[in-house]
Amino acid sequence: MMAKFQRFGGAMFTPVVFFVFSGIVVGLTSVFTNPAIMGGIAADGTAWSAVWKVIDTGGWTVFNNMEVLFVIGLPMGLANRGKERAALEAFVLYMTFNNFVNSILSMFGKNFGVNFASTSQTSGLKIIAGVKTLDTGVIGAILISGLVVYLHNKFFDVKLPDWLGVFQGSAFVAMIGFFVMIPVALLFCWIWPGFQHGVVVIQHFIAG
């Protein structure tokens, strides 16, 4: 059991290593664009401010795409074999999941208590790799990635008849995962909005 926890911890560390440098960049840009610290050189419209705002945009790349990083990074540490294939499968199926969620909520969002047309930051929605979906954060990414790793370890080496050989390996995992993601997306649409609401209630309670 301890070995499994250590393996999971190692897999989690893979995407985390990118946060260190990005955090330093974001921290420096917040300092260098603060007029109270840097003076008039950091005022809006100056060349200094413009350069550091460009750098700041790049610094936020990792934080704005944490879900994708964890989805790709976990299989690289948890897959028994074909780790790079597992990472690619995880990304494809995670985006398939998000597209299913997008389609479900765009048609039946009100049934799940979600205003899918909302653009508010408190709507519980997020655009991930160009797809508007539920903001499940790193938790959702880890759950989906873990499910894909399970499918990969179970079906990646399955031998199919020669005439179906093109569907072996990653293609077979992706095919199975495609149909698995449909009920998983429905389950998230049903459960996650309630979970988000509970978190918001707790936050207001603590703030009060």
N, C-alpha and C positions, 0 to 999 in steps of 0.2 A: 504493500500500500504506500509506504514512504517513497519507494522508487517511482511510483506513478505520480505522486505529488511533485517530486523533484523534476520529473520529465515535463509535467505540465508547467511548472515554474520556469523551466528553461525555455519552453515554447513561448510563454508569455513575454519573456525577456527579449525575444527577437525583435518585435516591433517597438518595444520600449526604448531601445538604444537610440532611436532616432529623435526622441523627445528632448534629449539633453542639449544637443547643439541648437535645435529649433527654439528651445526655451531661452537659451542665451541670446540668440538673435532677436527674439521678440522683446526680451528684457532691455537689450541695448537700444533698440529702436524707440522704445517707450521713453528712454532717458534722453536720447539725442533729438527727439522731436518735441520735447517739453520746454517751452519758452521760459518757464520758471527756473530751469536748470541751465539751459544753454543760452538764454537771452534772445535777442532779436534775430539771431541767425536761424533759429528754429521756428520763426513765425510762418504762418501759412503763406504760400506763394513764393517762398525763397527756394533757391536751387538746393540748398542743404536739406530743407524739409522734404522736397520732392524726391530726392535720392533716397532718403531714409524711409519714406513711405513705400517706395518700390521694394526696398529690401524687406520691410515689414510684411508686405504681401507674400513674399516668398517664405518668410519665417513661419507664417500661419499655415502653410501647406500641410504639414504633418498633423497639426491639431484639427484642422478642418476635415481631414480624411482618416481619422483614427479607426473608424469601423473597417474601412477597406484594408488598412495596415494589419489589423488583428485577424481579419478573415484570411489574408494571404500568409501571415506569419505563423499562425498556429499549426497549420498542416506541415510546415517545414520542420517543426519540432515533434509532431505527434504521429505523422504517417509512418507506417512500418517500412514502406518501400515506395519508390517513385515519388519522393517528396515534392519535387518540382511540379510533377503532374498533379499531385494533390492540391498544391497551392493554386494552380490554374483552375482546377475543378471547383475549388471553394469560391473563387472569385466569380466564375460563371454562374454557379448555383445561387450565390448570395444575391447577385444582380437579378437572377430569375425570380427569386423570392421577392425582392423589392418591386419588380414589375408586376408580379401578381398582387401584392399589397396595393400598389398604385391603382390597378384596374378595379379591384374589389371596392376600395374606398371611394373611387371616383363615381361608382354606380350606386353603392349601398352605404356610403359613409354615415348618413343620418341614422341608419339602423344600428350602427356601432357607436353612436354618440360622437362622431367625428365630423367637423366642418372642413371638408377636404379643400374647399375653395379659399380657406383662410390663409393669409400670409403673415399672421402674427407669430412672434417668436414663442408665444405661449400656446400655440395651437397643437403642439405635440407632433408636428410634422417637420421633415427635413429633406433637403435635396441631397441625395447621395449619388455621386457619379452621374449627375444629370437626371436622376429619377426622383420624383417627389414621393416620399414614402413615410411610414411611421418612424419617429426618432427613437429607435430602440437602443441607440448608443452602443457602447462596447459590449454590454450584456447580450444584446441581440446578435452582434457579430460573433461573439464567442460561442453562443448556442448553435447558430447556423454552421459555423466553421467546424465545431465539434461533431455535428451530425454528418457533415460531408466527410470528415476524417473517418468516421465509423463506416460509411458507405464505401469509401475508398479502400479501407483495409479489408472489407468483406468481399467486394466485387471486382477489384482491380485486376486480379489474377484469374478470374473466371474464364475458362476456355469455351469458346463458342464454335459451332461447326465452321468449316473452312469458308463456306459461302457467306457466312456472317462475320468473317474475320475483321472486317472494317469497323465493326461495332464493339470490338474488344477494348479492354483497358479503360482509358479516360472517357471514351465515347459511351461505353456501357454504364459507367458510374454517372455520367451526366444525364443519360436517358432515365435511369432509375430516379436520380435526384430530381429531375424535372417534375415527375409525378408526385414525389414526396413533398416538394415545396408547395404544392397546391393546398393540401390540408394544413400544412404548417403556417402558410400565409393567412388562411382563414382563422386559425387558432390565435395568431398574434393580433389580427384585427378585432377579435372578440375579447381577448384578455388584456392586451396592452393598454388600451385607452383607460380602462378602469385602474390599472396599476399606476399610470401617469397621474390620474386624478388623485389617487391616494397620496402620491409623493407631493403633489402641490398642496394638498390639505395639511400634510405634516409640516411642510415648509412654512406655510402661513401660521400654523400653530406655534412653531418654534419662534418665528419672527415676532409674533404677538406676545 
